[in-house]
Every structure is written in C-alpha cells, then in structure tokens.
Amino acid sequence: MNKRGRSRSTPPWPVAIPAIIALAFLVLPVLGLLIRAPWGRLIELLTSRTSLDALRLSLVTALSATVISIAIGLPLAWLLARAEFPGRRFARALVTVPLVLPPVVGGIALLLAFGRRGMVGQYLDSCCGITLPFSTPGVVVAETFVAMPFLIITVEGALRGLDTRLEDAAATLGASKSAVFRRVTLPLIGPSLIAGGVLTFARALGEFGATITFAGNLPGVTQTLPLAVYMGLEGDPDQAIALSLVLLLVSIAVLVGLRDRWLRTGVAS
C-alpha cells in the first residue's frame, strides 16, 4: 500500500490495452526520430552555416523573449493574484488566449497590431522608424506573445498559494511594500519563477506558426530552429532530423529540470 493508502494491483485488460496504445502512440514518433537520425553525419549537419545561424538566432530570441516575459509578466501575475480591479477575471482570461489560439492566427493578429499598417505598428513606423515584421525583433515579439502566458500562469498560481503571514510580519516590522516584495515575496516564489521562465524559454524556442507568419523565414534574420527544420524537410531531410534532435534534447532537459518541482507538487497535493 502506498503513502496515500491506495493499493496497486494489475489493471484489467479493458484499461491496460488502451493505455498501452496511448503510450505507444506518444513514444513511437520519438523513437522513429531517434532511429532515423543521421548519427554519422550529426556533427557535420549541426555545424553547418544554416544550423549554426538558426541555433544562434533561436537562443538569442528565446532568451530575449524570456527576459521580456519576466519583466512585464511578473507584475501582471502579481496584479492578477493580489490586486482587486474591475475586469480582473476578463484580464485573466485574456492571458490564456495565446495558449489556445492557433499560432498562425496569432501571427495574423500580430500583423494587424504591429504590422506597418497595424494599430500600433503604423505609429512605430512613422514616428520611430521601427518596423517589426520580417525582422529579428519581430521574432522576439512573436515568441513573447505565445510564451509569456506560461510565466504568468505559473507565477500567479504561486502567488495565490503563498502563505502571506511572512509578508505581513515583514510589513509589521516596518518594511516597505517594495522591500517586502524584493526580500520576502520574490525569494518565496523563486522556484515557481524559475519554472515559469524555463517553460517560457522552451515554448519560445519551439515557436513556429506565429513566427513564420509575423516575421517570415529569412536565413540569419528570422529563421529559427523550427523554421530551419521546416525548410530542411524540403531540401535536406537529414538536417531537419538533426535540428529536431536539438529541440528534442531541449524538451528533455526542461522535463528533467522541472521534475523535482512536479514531484513536490504531487506529494503536497
């Protein structure tokens, strides 16, 4: 009998068979990628100019999107968790929209908002000479749009579940609100903030639909790893598989990095 008092037994076949099919369905594509991988040419393919440019651009834009998400997403998460204001539920719903919005639709929405003739983009172009579509900053904008909700939701959940007695004690001792936030709140939600940042980075690194729609697929400028994989399927499938392995490795690293957090959550629940 386990810690929760439930005994484990052999599952009945009506449950076991569909479960095995589901597991095979999830594992076989990954297994096929590993079997088909050009292991003999892997170093050559990953060190090609196209691969290195795509890898460099992906790391730069994904890190930039993560930093921006933390800078503006953390305050929004705090407002959603702690502040009372009209339309808070609606604002929380809006935060989750990019999670369910088809990426291509997200790219079109970004064009309508930040394109040269978009609601905001036309003023950026006329006043500041800033053109986001089909540029590296445009990639960062697209990745931030689709990835920031992961950070906001993770941090908001941590703030809502935080024991506020330590914050109240610090305030009682004379600490200002900003000092309480820096010295008490941030350290307490630190693990969740890191987890949200990792999820945000991973999502930004794997972004495809919004990026290709809003920023295009220009080698060395907007062609990230997923876009290079897409192009490789048409010209060099082995290169596409090699780059896919890089993204798979990142996904595994994220899962391993967050494993302890998920286990602690499972034990606590």
HELIX and SHEET records of a PDB file:
HELIX    1   1 TRP A   13  ARG A   36  1                                  24    
HELIX    2   2 TRP A   39  ARG A   41  5                                   3    
HELIX    3   3 LEU A   42  LEU A   46  1                                   5    
HELIX    4   4 ARG A   49  ARG A   82  1                                  34    
HELIX    5   5 ARG A   88  VAL A  100  1                                  13    
HELIX    6   6 PRO A  103  PHE A  114  1                                  12    
HELIX    7   7 GLY A  121  TYR A  123  1                                   3    
HELIX    8   8 LEU A  124  CYS A  128  3                                   5    
HELIX    9   9 THR A  136  ARG A  160  1                                  25    
HELIX   10  10 ARG A  165  THR A  172  1                                   8    
HELIX   11  11 LYS A  177  VAL A  180  1                                   4    
HELIX   12  12 PHE A  181  THR A  185  3                                   5    
HELIX   13  13 LEU A  186  LEU A  205  1                                  20    
HELIX   14  14 GLY A  209  PHE A  214  1                                   6    
HELIX   15  15 LEU A  225  GLY A  235  1                                  11    
HELIX   16  16 PRO A  237  ALA A  268  1                                  32    
END                                                                             
